[in-house]
Amino acid sequence: MVRGYRAEPGHSVETDDLLLAKRAADALHKHYPGHLWAVNVNSEGGIMIIKNYRLSFSYGMVLHLKNVYQDPTLKTVIRQAGEFLERANLKRGKYNGDQAEHIDGVAKQHQPRNGIIF
């Protein structure tokens, strides 16, 4: 049996969710160092959310866990994080200090101001 941790009323965070989030975050930090990656896994909802806090605290990429589970190397996660960087007109790879001025797919009123979306 997997031990659960309480997240908010009515929801729990499973240990397996934490382990997968840690693996994904480690992979992202390895492939795209210097970016502030945050990964949340919600097995109840069947999704993984990837955010880059250098770009936005609100926006990120959502992956379906069925696709992540079929990819033990986490290439899907790395590819989606790279797409998020490209949508912000940033190069895939190490953070170089560039700030996002526009992120494709983000509403006009939510575009970056001073390099970040809140």
C-alpha positions as CSV (number, residue, x, y, z in Angstrom):
1,M,0.0,0.0,0.0
2,V,1.2,3.5,-0.9
3,R,1.2,6.0,1.9
4,G,-0.6,9.3,1.1
5,Y,0.0,12.8,2.2
6,R,-2.7,15.3,2.7
7,A,-2.6,18.2,0.2
8,E,-5.9,20.0,0.6
9,P,-9.3,18.8,2.0
10,G,-10.5,15.8,0.1
11,H,-7.3,15.2,-1.8
12,S,-4.1,13.3,-1.0
13,V,-0.7,13.3,-2.5
14,E,0.5,9.7,-3.2
15,T,4.2,8.8,-2.6
16,D,4.4,7.6,-6.2
17,D,3.3,11.1,-7.3
18,L,6.1,12.7,-5.4
19,L,8.6,10.3,-6.7
20,L,7.6,10.8,-10.3
21,A,7.5,14.6,-9.8
22,K,11.1,14.5,-8.4
23,R,12.3,12.3,-11.3
24,A,10.8,14.7,-13.8
25,A,12.2,17.8,-12.1
26,D,15.6,16.2,-12.0
27,A,15.4,15.4,-15.7
28,L,14.4,19.0,-16.5
29,H,17.2,20.5,-14.4
30,K,19.7,18.2,-16.2
31,H,18.5,19.1,-19.7
32,Y,17.6,22.8,-19.1
33,P,19.8,23.9,-16.1
34,G,19.3,27.2,-14.4
35,H,15.6,27.4,-15.2
36,L,13.2,27.2,-12.2
37,W,11.2,24.1,-13.0
38,A,8.3,23.0,-10.8
39,V,6.5,19.7,-11.4
40,N,3.3,18.6,-9.8
41,V,1.8,15.1,-10.4
42,N,-1.9,14.5,-9.7
43,S,-2.7,10.8,-10.2
44,E,-6.3,11.5,-9.1
45,G,-6.7,13.8,-12.1
46,G,-4.4,11.8,-14.4
47,I,-2.1,14.8,-15.1
48,M,1.4,16.2,-14.6
49,I,1.9,20.0,-14.6
50,I,5.2,21.5,-15.6
51,K,5.9,25.1,-14.8
52,N,9.0,27.3,-15.3
53,Y,8.8,30.0,-12.5
54,R,11.3,32.1,-14.5
55,L,8.4,32.5,-17.0
56,S,5.2,32.2,-15.1
57,F,3.7,31.2,-11.8
58,S,0.3,30.7,-13.5
59,Y,1.0,29.1,-16.9
60,G,2.7,25.8,-17.8
61,M,2.3,22.6,-19.7
62,V,-0.1,19.8,-18.8
63,L,0.7,16.2,-19.7
64,H,-1.5,13.2,-19.4
65,L,0.0,10.7,-17.1
66,K,-0.9,7.8,-19.4
67,N,1.7,9.3,-21.8
68,V,4.2,9.9,-19.1
69,Y,3.9,6.3,-17.7
70,Q,4.6,4.9,-21.2
71,D,7.9,6.9,-21.4
72,P,10.3,5.6,-18.7
73,T,13.1,7.9,-20.1
74,L,10.8,11.0,-19.6
75,K,11.6,12.3,-23.1
76,T,8.0,13.4,-23.3
77,V,8.4,15.6,-20.3
78,I,11.7,17.0,-21.6
79,R,10.2,17.7,-25.0
80,Q,7.1,19.5,-23.5
81,A,9.3,21.7,-21.3
82,G,11.4,22.6,-24.3
83,E,8.2,23.5,-26.2
84,F,7.3,25.8,-23.3
85,L,10.6,27.5,-23.6
86,E,10.2,27.9,-27.3
87,R,6.7,29.4,-26.9
88,A,8.4,32.1,-24.8
89,N,11.0,32.6,-27.6
90,L,13.7,31.2,-25.5
91,K,16.3,28.6,-26.6
92,R,16.2,25.1,-25.3
93,G,19.1,24.6,-23.0
94,K,20.8,26.3,-20.1
95,Y,19.2,29.5,-18.8
96,N,21.2,32.4,-20.1
97,G,19.5,35.4,-18.4
98,D,17.0,36.2,-21.3
99,Q,13.6,37.2,-20.2
100,A,10.3,36.3,-22.0
101,E,8.6,39.2,-23.7
102,H,5.8,37.2,-25.2
103,I,4.6,33.6,-24.7
104,D,2.6,32.0,-27.5
105,G,-0.8,30.7,-26.4
106,V,-1.1,33.1,-23.4
107,A,-3.9,35.7,-23.5
108,K,-2.8,39.3,-24.2
109,Q,-3.7,40.5,-20.8
110,H,-1.5,37.8,-19.2
111,Q,1.6,38.4,-21.3
112,P,4.8,39.0,-19.4
113,R,5.5,42.3,-17.7
114,N,9.2,42.7,-16.7
115,G,9.8,39.2,-17.9
116,I,7.3,37.3,-15.8
117,I,3.6,36.4,-15.7
118,F,2.1,36.2,-12.2
